[in-house]
Amino acid sequence: MTVVTWDSLRAAEHFTMRNARLIDRHRFAHLFQNGSTEPIRSALSAYRNLDGGYGNGLDPDLRGHSSQPVATKIALRYLDDLGPVPISLGTGICRYLTTVTNPDGGLPPVRPNVRHTESAPWWQHRDDFTSDLGLTALIAGYLHKHNISHPWRDNATAYCWKRLSSLHWTNPHEAIGVCTFLQHVPDRQRAIDTINRLHPMIRAVLDTHPTPDPRKHVHTPLDLATDPGHIARPLFTDAEIQRNLDCFERTQRPDGGWDATWQPWDTAATLEREGMRTIQRLRVLSAYGRVNAYLPPPRHDR
């Protein structure tokens, strides 16, 4: 086993400070330099709309102002880094989600108004606004984790259990959301029974033997099992986890960043995604003991 070196972490800091958004620079400082959470909270508030949802480019592929469910998912992920989600924020998010939920209790990733904004082609030309299990499950999972009690969460939970009971195939994005839900939903025995039943289909849609090829966009076990205590961790062998950690380390670029390995459509969006991806990779490596030291705090004269 290798460990991310001080030089590699310093290179990642330089990449982040040169290319990432302000909010992601603050996230780097908090996660790897023992920085305060308050600058992140302040920056994140700029992406929040009066309806309680999030937009305004928080998702780099959605440049418009209006709130979208997939951007609100990112906000919850960011809030999760900071400790307990304030009840007022959680309730506001649920209030927004109630207004955009489909009759079956699930969320679409985006709303039809996305067609009238600057966004990636796969969003701007989307005509499927049916419910997305992965997105709904991930958001419900975070709300359970942070004890945000609301009718939307309870209805979404019922939707997720119903869909999971009849699930016969999945995809990587859906599997990530489902595993987040199963990690945090209160009915632990049902969660364990469900993950055991889904085990074969989840493994079938992941690349457990990835190679450092930036041209390939694959999902790996570490996209689900983001830390050793995750409910998805037992789905993979120790050797598979170590192999994927090695691959994460080898795919760090000389400039310190990691590729955002999906179809580029806009230079700014690509750089923003790479900043997010760099932090995500370092977080996973840190959770598994491959990053073992903080960098010195950033200097204010830089």
Secondary structure, 3 states (H helix, E strand, C coil): CCCCCHHHHHHHHHHHHHHCCHHHHHHHHHHHCCCCCHHHHHHHHCCECCCCCECCCCCCCECCCCCCHHHHHHHHHHHHCCCCCCHHHHHHHHHHHHHHCCCCCCCCCCCHHHHHCCECHHHHCCCCCCCCHHHHHHHHHHHHHCCCCCHHHHHHHHHHHHHHHCCCCCCHHHHHHHHHHHHHCCCHHHHHHHHHHHHHHHHHCCCCCCCCCCCCCCCCHHHHCCCCCCCCHHHCCHHHHHHHHHHHHHCCCCCCCCCCCCCCCCHHHHHHHHHHHHHHHHHHHHHCCCCCCCCCCCCCCC
